Amino acid sequence: MEPTSSRTRLYVALGTVAFVIIILVTYYFYTTSRQETPAITGQMLLTLRTKGDNHVTSLFTLDAQTGDLRARPHNGFMKMTEHVAPSGGQIAFTAMRLSDLDDTPTPMQVYRQSLDGTEVQVTKSNTFYKRNPEWSPDGTKIAFMARPHAGGNATFENNWNIYVTDLSGNEVEVGEGMMPQWFPDGKRLLALGTDGLYVHDLETATATKVWALEGGESLFNMKIDLSKDGSQIAWTLPGAGKVYVFAVDSTESFSGHITHTIDAHAFWAIFSEDGEKLALQEVNVADFENNPQSRVTVYDLATLDATVIKDLTAYDQEQMFITDWR
């Protein structure tokens, strides 16, 4: 009987070892898969208007990890669409005094603010509705969009121009378009034109259409974002319920291809600083007029897993902007 008993003990020992190995392997793959999905972190910069607040918008900071939304002091100004300088030491935004809201149309201006709260007006021109300031990669210039005249239909793409100013307010008109985005070389801007995406070369003062919009013209509610390293473009088409993500294969000749198509009715799109995630300001269209259920949703671009990080139903859908994520 001894040989049988020995074999039994051996089998039990081998079975125990195998069980422990299975547990360890399962734990390893479980923890590894969890580590492969990085946490959603950083600070998003939003412009919002509380429902019922007339025309007054304010700047907000959204903690992407906790969902904490914090309004920042307006100091007697209506402020919109801010962007962080590459150094992190300044922000740019557009603003006008609250006392000017009821007067004859007054141009908004571009301001910059340092970490100690000091605000300096950059532009002084008579272009109207300035918004979406974007710092150049070297921090010496700011691109923005504006309209040359007050009045008219602000929702038409061809009523908007792109401008670049230095920090002393020396402003230059670049051309027609919206949503200017700097390429990493600091010499070119990507912009949304009337019929597609354009690259504006600041050295040659030329504009080249690099991606045509098939089947129609661009609309005011479409938004674009260029990742920090210039390798990806996000383009929202809220009317079609699509968001396209492009990989930029070459920035010199500008070629690219679509890598992701996200089914979402979204307006604003912002890449995370590492380009691995995309934040969208989404809505529901079934009852859009009464309850659009606006929210900030983050998509992991490796898996397209979606996480709603903030409900924005307390704010006016017509005055929502997500303009940076650091």
C-alpha positions as a Markdown table, in Angstrom:
| # | Residue | x | y | z |
|---|---|---|---|---|
| 1 | Met | 0.0 | 0.0 | 0.0 |
| 2 | Glu | 3.0 | 2.3 | 0.5 |
| 3 | Pro | 3.6 | 3.0 | -3.2 |
| 4 | Thr | 0.0 | 4.0 | -3.7 |
| 5 | Ser | 0.0 | 6.3 | -0.7 |
| 6 | Ser | 3.2 | 7.9 | -1.9 |
| 7 | Arg | 1.7 | 8.5 | -5.4 |
| 8 | Thr | -1.4 | 10.0 | -3.8 |
| 9 | Arg | 0.7 | 12.4 | -1.8 |
| 10 | Leu | 2.7 | 13.3 | -4.9 |
| 11 | Tyr | -0.5 | 14.0 | -6.9 |
| 12 | Val | -1.9 | 16.1 | -4.1 |
| 13 | Ala | 1.3 | 18.1 | -3.9 |
| 14 | Leu | 1.4 | 18.6 | -7.7 |
| 15 | Gly | -2.2 | 19.6 | -7.7 |
| 16 | Thr | -1.6 | 22.2 | -5.0 |
| 17 | Val | 1.4 | 23.6 | -6.9 |
| 18 | Ala | -0.6 | 23.8 | -10.1 |
| 19 | Phe | -3.5 | 25.5 | -8.2 |
| 20 | Val | -1.1 | 28.1 | -6.7 |
| 21 | Ile | 0.5 | 28.7 | -10.2 |
| 22 | Ile | -3.0 | 29.3 | -11.7 |
| 23 | Ile | -3.8 | 31.8 | -9.0 |
| 24 | Leu | -0.5 | 33.6 | -9.4 |
| 25 | Val | -0.9 | 33.7 | -13.2 |
| 26 | Thr | -4.5 | 35.0 | -13.0 |
| 27 | Tyr | -3.4 | 37.7 | -10.5 |
| 28 | Tyr | -0.5 | 38.7 | -12.7 |
| 29 | Phe | -2.7 | 39.1 | -15.8 |
| 30 | Tyr | -5.4 | 40.9 | -13.8 |
| 31 | Thr | -3.1 | 43.4 | -12.3 |
| 32 | Thr | -1.2 | 43.9 | -15.6 |
| 33 | Ser | -4.4 | 44.6 | -17.5 |
| 34 | Arg | -5.5 | 47.1 | -14.9 |
| 35 | Gln | -2.1 | 48.9 | -15.2 |
| 36 | Glu | -2.5 | 49.1 | -19.0 |
| 37 | Thr | -5.5 | 51.4 | -18.6 |
| 38 | Pro | -4.0 | 54.6 | -17.1 |
| 39 | Ala | -6.2 | 56.8 | -14.8 |
| 40 | Ile | -7.9 | 59.8 | -16.2 |
| 41 | Thr | -5.9 | 62.8 | -14.7 |
| 42 | Gly | -5.2 | 66.4 | -15.3 |
| 43 | Gln | -7.1 | 69.7 | -15.4 |
| 44 | Met | -9.5 | 70.7 | -18.1 |
| 45 | Leu | -10.3 | 74.3 | -18.9 |
| 46 | Leu | -14.0 | 75.0 | -19.6 |
| 47 | Thr | -16.1 | 78.1 | -20.3 |
| 48 | Leu | -19.6 | 77.8 | -19.0 |
| 49 | Arg | -22.7 | 79.9 | -18.4 |
| 50 | Thr | -25.1 | 78.9 | -15.7 |
| 51 | Lys | -28.7 | 78.7 | -17.0 |
| 52 | Gly | -30.5 | 82.0 | -16.4 |
| 53 | Asp | -27.3 | 84.1 | -16.2 |
| 54 | Asn | -28.1 | 86.1 | -19.3 |
| 55 | His | -25.0 | 86.5 | -21.4 |
| 56 | Val | -22.3 | 86.1 | -18.8 |
| 57 | Thr | -19.8 | 83.3 | -19.2 |
| 58 | Ser | -17.1 | 82.3 | -16.7 |
| 59 | Leu | -14.0 | 80.2 | -16.7 |
| 60 | Phe | -14.0 | 76.9 | -14.9 |
| 61 | Thr | -11.4 | 74.2 | -14.0 |
| 62 | Leu | -12.5 | 70.6 | -14.1 |
| 63 | Asp | -10.4 | 68.0 | -12.3 |
| 64 | Ala | -10.5 | 65.0 | -14.7 |
| 65 | Gln | -9.8 | 62.5 | -12.0 |
| 66 | Thr | -12.4 | 63.6 | -9.4 |
| 67 | Gly | -14.9 | 65.4 | -11.5 |
| 68 | Asp | -14.6 | 68.5 | -9.3 |
| 69 | Leu | -15.7 | 71.6 | -11.2 |
| 70 | Arg | -14.5 | 75.0 | -9.9 |
| 71 | Ala | -15.5 | 78.4 | -11.1 |
| 72 | Arg | -12.7 | 81.0 | -11.1 |
| 73 | Pro | -13.2 | 84.7 | -10.2 |
| 74 | His | -14.3 | 86.9 | -13.1 |
| 75 | Asn | -13.1 | 90.2 | -11.6 |
| 76 | Gly | -15.7 | 92.3 | -13.4 |
| 77 | Phe | -15.1 | 90.6 | -16.8 |
| 78 | Met | -17.0 | 88.2 | -19.0 |
| 79 | Lys | -14.3 | 85.7 | -19.8 |
| 80 | Met | -14.1 | 82.9 | -22.4 |
| 81 | Thr | -12.0 | 80.2 | -23.9 |
| 82 | Glu | -8.6 | 80.0 | -22.1 |
| 83 | His | -5.4 | 78.2 | -23.1 |
| 84 | Val | -2.3 | 77.4 | -21.1 |
| 85 | Ala | 1.1 | 78.6 | -22.3 |
| 86 | Pro | 3.7 | 75.8 | -23.0 |
| 87 | Ser | 5.7 | 76.9 | -20.0 |
| 88 | Gly | 2.6 | 76.5 | -17.8 |
| 89 | Gly | 3.3 | 79.9 | -16.3 |
| 90 | Gln | 0.6 | 81.9 | -18.1 |
| 91 | Ile | -2.9 | 81.4 | -19.6 |
| 92 | Ala | -4.5 | 83.3 | -22.4 |
| 93 | Phe | -8.3 | 84.0 | -22.6 |
| 94 | Thr | -10.7 | 86.5 | -24.2 |
| 95 | Ala | -12.7 | 88.9 | -22.2 |
| 96 | Met | -14.7 | 92.1 | -22.0 |
| 97 | Arg | -15.9 | 94.2 | -19.1 |
| 98 | Leu | -19.3 | 93.4 | -17.7 |
| 99 | Ser | -20.0 | 97.1 | -17.8 |
| 100 | Asp | -19.7 | 97.0 | -21.6 |
| 101 | Leu | -22.3 | 94.2 | -22.2 |
| 102 | Asp | -25.2 | 96.6 | -22.6 |
| 103 | Asp | -23.4 | 99.2 | -24.7 |
| 104 | Thr | -22.8 | 99.4 | -28.5 |
| 105 | Pro | -21.1 | 96.1 | -29.6 |
| 106 | Thr | -17.7 | 96.2 | -28.0 |
| 107 | Pro | -14.8 | 94.0 | -29.2 |
| 108 | Met | -13.6 | 91.3 | -26.8 |
| 109 | Gln | -9.9 | 91.3 | -26.4 |
| 110 | Val | -7.2 | 88.7 | -25.7 |
| 111 | Tyr | -5.7 | 88.8 | -22.3 |
| 112 | Arg | -2.9 | 86.8 | -20.6 |
| 113 | Gln | -2.7 | 86.1 | -16.9 |
| 114 | Ser | 0.3 | 85.0 | -14.9 |
| 115 | Leu | 0.3 | 82.6 | -11.9 |
| 116 | Asp | 0.1 | 85.4 | -9.4 |
| 117 | Gly | -3.2 | 86.6 | -11.0 |
| 118 | Thr | -1.8 | 89.6 | -12.8 |
| 119 | Glu | -3.8 | 90.2 | -16.0 |
| 120 | Val | -2.4 | 92.0 | -19.1 |
| 121 | Gln | -4.5 | 93.0 | -22.1 |
| 122 | Val | -2.7 | 91.8 | -25.3 |
| 123 | Thr | -4.9 | 93.0 | -28.2 |
| 124 | Lys | -6.6 | 96.3 | -28.7 |
| 125 | Ser | -8.0 | 95.9 | -32.2 |
| 126 | Asn | -11.6 | 96.3 | -33.4 |
| 127 | Thr | -12.1 | 92.7 | -34.5 |
| 128 | Phe | -15.2 | 91.3 | -32.8 |
| 129 | Tyr | -16.0 | 88.1 | -30.8 |
| 130 | Lys | -12.4 | 87.1 | -30.3 |
| 131 | Arg | -12.2 | 83.6 | -28.9 |
| 132 | Asn | -10.1 | 80.4 | -28.8 |
| 133 | Pro | -6.7 | 81.9 | -28.2 |
| 134 | Glu | -3.9 | 79.3 | -28.7 |
| 135 | Trp | -0.3 | 79.8 | -27.6 |
| 136 | Ser | 2.5 | 79.1 | -30.0 |
| 137 | Pro | 4.9 | 76.3 | -29.1 |
| 138 | Asp | 7.6 | 78.8 | -28.1 |
| 139 | Gly | 5.2 | 81.0 | -26.1 |
| 140 | Thr | 5.8 | 84.2 | -28.0 |
| 141 | Lys | 2.6 | 84.4 | -30.0 |
| 142 | Ile | -1.1 | 83.8 | -29.7 |
| 143 | Ala | -3.4 | 82.7 | -32.5 |
| 144 | Phe | -7.1 | 83.3 | -32.2 |
| 145 | Met | -10.3 | 83.6 | -34.2 |
| 146 | Ala | -12.5 | 86.7 | -34.6 |
| 147 | Arg | -14.9 | 88.4 | -36.9 |
| 148 | Pro | -13.9 | 91.6 | -38.8 |
| 149 | His | -17.3 | 93.2 | -38.2 |
| 150 | Ala | -20.1 | 93.1 | -35.6 |
| 151 | Gly | -23.6 | 91.9 | -36.7 |
| 152 | Gly | -24.4 | 89.5 | -39.4 |
| 153 | Asn | -24.7 | 85.7 | -38.9 |
| 154 | Ala | -22.0 | 84.5 | -36.6 |
| 155 | Thr | -22.8 | 80.9 | -37.3 |
| 156 | Phe | -21.4 | 81.0 | -40.9 |
| 157 | Glu | -17.9 | 79.7 | -41.2 |
| 158 | Asn | -16.8 | 82.3 | -43.8 |
| 159 | Asn | -17.6 | 85.1 | -41.4 |
| 160 | Trp | -14.6 | 84.2 | -39.2 |
| 161 | Asn | -10.9 | 85.0 | -39.7 |
| 162 | Ile | -7.8 | 83.7 | -38.0 |
| 163 | Tyr | -5.3 | 86.2 | -36.5 |
| 164 | Val | -1.9 | 85.9 | -34.8 |
| 165 | Thr | -0.6 | 88.4 | -32.3 |
| 166 | Asp | 2.7 | 88.8 | -30.4 |
| 167 | Leu | 2.5 | 89.6 | -26.7 |
| 168 | Ser | 2.7 | 93.3 | -27.4 |
| 169 | Gly | -0.5 | 93.3 | -29.4 |
| 170 | Asn | 1.0 | 93.4 | -32.9 |
| 171 | Glu | -1.8 | 91.6 | -34.7 |
| 172 | Val | -1.7 | 90.0 | -38.2 |
| 173 | Glu | -4.6 | 88.6 | -40.1 |
| 174 | Val | -3.8 | 85.1 | -41.4 |
| 175 | Gly | -6.9 | 84.2 | -43.4 |
| 176 | Glu | -10.4 | 82.8 | -43.2 |
| 177 | Gly | -11.2 | 80.0 | -40.9 |
| 178 | Met | -11.8 | 78.9 | -37.3 |
| 179 | Met | -10.3 | 76.9 | -34.5 |
| 180 | Pro | -6.6 | 77.7 | -35.2 |
| 181 | Gln | -4.2 | 75.0 | -33.9 |
| 182 | Trp | -0.4 | 75.3 | -33.9 |
| 183 | Phe | 1.8 | 72.7 | -35.4 |
| 184 | Pro | 4.9 | 71.9 | -33.2 |
| 185 | Asp | 7.2 | 73.8 | -35.6 |
| 186 | Gly | 5.4 | 77.1 | -34.7 |
| 187 | Lys | 5.4 | 78.0 | -38.4 |
| 188 | Arg | 2.0 | 76.7 | -39.4 |
| 189 | Leu | -1.6 | 76.6 | -38.2 |
| 190 | Leu | -4.2 | 74.0 | -38.8 |
| 191 | Ala | -7.7 | 75.5 | -39.1 |
| 192 | Leu | -11.3 | 74.6 | -40.1 |
| 193 | Gly | -12.2 | 76.3 | -43.3 |
| 194 | Thr | -15.5 | 76.5 | -45.2 |
| 195 | Asp | -15.1 | 73.2 | -46.9 |
| 196 | Gly | -12.5 | 71.3 | -45.0 |
| 197 | Leu | -9.2 | 71.5 | -43.1 |
| 198 | Tyr | -6.5 | 73.9 | -44.1 |
| 199 | Val | -2.9 | 74.4 | -43.2 |
| 200 | His | -1.8 | 78.1 | -43.0 |
| 201 | Asp | 1.9 | 78.6 | -43.6 |
| 202 | Leu | 2.9 | 81.8 | -41.7 |
| 203 | Glu | 6.2 | 82.2 | -43.5 |
| 204 | Thr | 4.8 | 82.0 | -47.0 |
| 205 | Ala | 1.4 | 83.5 | -46.2 |
| 206 | Thr | -0.3 | 80.6 | -48.0 |
| 207 | Ala | -3.3 | 78.3 | -47.2 |
| 208 | Thr | -3.5 | 74.8 | -48.4 |
| 209 | Lys | -6.6 | 72.6 | -48.2 |
| 210 | Val | -5.4 | 69.3 | -46.8 |
| 211 | Trp | -8.7 | 67.4 | -46.1 |
| 212 | Ala | -11.9 | 68.1 | -48.0 |
| 213 | Leu | -15.3 | 67.7 | -46.3 |
| 214 | Glu | -17.2 | 65.4 | -48.5 |
| 215 | Gly | -20.9 | 66.1 | -49.2 |
| 216 | Gly | -21.2 | 69.6 | -47.8 |
| 217 | Glu | -19.6 | 72.6 | -46.1 |
| 218 | Ser | -18.2 | 73.1 | -42.7 |
| 219 | Leu | -20.6 | 74.2 | -40.0 |
| 220 | Phe | -20.1 | 76.6 | -37.1 |
| 221 | Asn | -20.7 | 73.8 | -34.5 |
| 222 | Met | -17.9 | 71.6 | -35.8 |
| 223 | Lys | -14.7 | 71.7 | -33.8 |
| 224 | Ile | -11.2 | 70.4 | -34.2 |
| 225 | Asp | -8.2 | 69.8 | -32.0 |
| 226 | Leu | -4.6 | 68.9 | -32.8 |
| 227 | Ser | -2.7 | 66.8 | -30.3 |
| 228 | Lys | 0.2 | 68.4 | -28.5 |
| 229 | Asp | 2.7 | 66.5 | -30.6 |
| 230 | Gly | 0.9 | 67.2 | -33.8 |
| 231 | Ser | 0.4 | 63.5 | -34.6 |
| 232 | Gln | -3.4 | 63.4 | -34.2 |
| 233 | Ile | -6.5 | 65.5 | -35.2 |
| 234 | Ala | -9.9 | 65.2 | -33.8 |
| 235 | Trp | -12.8 | 66.6 | -35.8 |
| 236 | Thr | -16.4 | 66.6 | -34.5 |
| 237 | Leu | -19.5 | 66.5 | -36.8 |
| 238 | Pro | -22.3 | 66.9 | -34.3 |
| 239 | Gly | -25.0 | 66.9 | -37.0 |
| 240 | Ala | -23.9 | 63.5 | -38.2 |
| 241 | Gly | -23.3 | 62.1 | -34.8 |
| 242 | Lys | -19.6 | 61.3 | -35.6 |
| 243 | Val | -16.2 | 62.2 | -34.2 |
| 244 | Tyr | -13.3 | 61.4 | -36.4 |
| 245 | Val | -9.7 | 60.9 | -35.2 |
| 246 | Phe | -6.9 | 61.2 | -37.8 |
| 247 | Ala | -3.3 | 60.1 | -37.6 |
| 248 | Val | -1.0 | 62.6 | -39.2 |
| 249 | Asp | 1.4 | 60.5 | -41.3 |
| 250 | Ser | 3.4 | 63.4 | -42.6 |
| 251 | Thr | 3.4 | 67.0 | -41.4 |
| 252 | Glu | 5.5 | 68.3 | -44.3 |
| 253 | Ser | 3.3 | 67.1 | -47.2 |
| 254 | Phe | 0.5 | 66.6 | -44.8 |
| 255 | Ser | -1.0 | 63.2 | -45.3 |
| 256 | Gly | -3.0 | 61.2 | -42.9 |
| 257 | His | -5.7 | 58.5 | -42.3 |
| 258 | Ile | -8.7 | 57.9 | -40.0 |
| 259 | Thr | -7.9 | 55.8 | -37.0 |
| 260 | His | -11.1 | 56.0 | -35.0 |
| 261 | Thr | -14.7 | 56.8 | -35.7 |
| 262 | Ile | -16.7 | 57.6 | -32.5 |
| 263 | Asp | -20.4 | 57.5 | -32.6 |
| 264 | Ala | -21.3 | 60.5 | -30.5 |
| 265 | His | -23.1 | 63.8 | -30.9 |
| 266 | Ala | -20.3 | 66.0 | -29.6 |
| 267 | Phe | -19.2 | 69.6 | -30.1 |
| 268 | Trp | -15.8 | 70.2 | -28.3 |
| 269 | Ala | -13.0 | 67.7 | -28.5 |
| 270 | Ile | -9.7 | 68.0 | -26.6 |
| 271 | Phe | -6.8 | 65.5 | -26.5 |
| 272 | Ser | -5.1 | 64.7 | -23.2 |
| 273 | Glu | -1.5 | 66.0 | -23.0 |
| 274 | Asp | -0.1 | 62.6 | -23.9 |
| 275 | Gly | -2.6 | 62.1 | -26.7 |
| 276 | Glu | -3.8 | 58.8 | -25.3 |
| 277 | Lys | -7.3 | 60.1 | -24.5 |
| 278 | Leu | -9.9 | 62.3 | -26.0 |
| 279 | Ala | -12.4 | 64.4 | -24.1 |
| 280 | Leu | -15.7 | 65.2 | -25.8 |
| 281 | Gln | -18.5 | 67.6 | -24.8 |
| 282 | Glu | -21.4 | 65.3 | -25.7 |
| 283 | Val | -25.2 | 65.8 | -25.8 |
| 284 | Asn | -28.3 | 63.7 | -26.4 |
| 285 | Val | -30.2 | 64.7 | -29.5 |
| 286 | Ala | -33.5 | 62.9 | -28.8 |
| 287 | Asp | -34.7 | 65.9 | -26.7 |
| 288 | Phe | -32.1 | 68.4 | -27.5 |
| 289 | Glu | -34.2 | 71.5 | -27.2 |
| 290 | Asn | -35.5 | 70.7 | -23.7 |
| 291 | Asn | -32.8 | 68.5 | -22.2 |
| 292 | Pro | -29.6 | 67.9 | -24.1 |
| 293 | Gln | -28.0 | 66.2 | -21.1 |
| 294 | Ser | -24.7 | 67.8 | -21.8 |
| 295 | Arg | -21.7 | 66.1 | -20.3 |
| 296 | Val | -17.9 | 65.6 | -20.5 |
| 297 | Thr | -17.0 | 62.1 | -21.6 |
| 298 | Val | -13.4 | 60.8 | -21.9 |
| 299 | Tyr | -12.5 | 58.1 | -24.5 |
| 300 | Asp | -9.4 | 55.9 | -24.1 |
| 301 | Leu | -8.1 | 55.9 | -27.7 |
| 302 | Ala | -6.5 | 52.4 | -27.2 |
| 303 | Thr | -9.8 | 50.7 | -26.4 |
| 304 | Leu | -12.5 | 53.4 | -27.1 |
| 305 | Asp | -13.8 | 52.8 | -23.5 |
| 306 | Ala | -15.9 | 55.8 | -22.5 |
| 307 | Thr | -16.1 | 57.4 | -19.1 |
| 308 | Val | -18.5 | 60.2 | -18.2 |
| 309 | Ile | -16.6 | 62.4 | -15.8 |
| 310 | Lys | -19.0 | 65.4 | -15.4 |
| 311 | Asp | -22.7 | 66.1 | -15.9 |
| 312 | Leu | -23.2 | 69.7 | -17.3 |
| 313 | Thr | -27.0 | 69.8 | -17.3 |
| 314 | Ala | -26.9 | 72.8 | -14.9 |
| 315 | Tyr | -25.2 | 74.9 | -17.6 |
| 316 | Asp | -26.4 | 76.4 | -20.9 |
| 317 | Gln | -25.6 | 74.2 | -23.8 |
| 318 | Glu | -25.3 | 77.2 | -26.1 |
| 319 | Gln | -22.3 | 78.6 | -24.1 |
| 320 | Met | -20.1 | 75.6 | -23.5 |
| 321 | Phe | -16.4 | 75.4 | -24.4 |
| 322 | Ile | -13.6 | 72.9 | -23.6 |
| 323 | Thr | -10.4 | 74.5 | -24.7 |
| 324 | Asp | -7.5 | 72.8 | -22.9 |
| 325 | Trp | -6.4 | 69.8 | -20.9 |
| 326 | Arg | -3.2 | 69.7 | -19.0 |
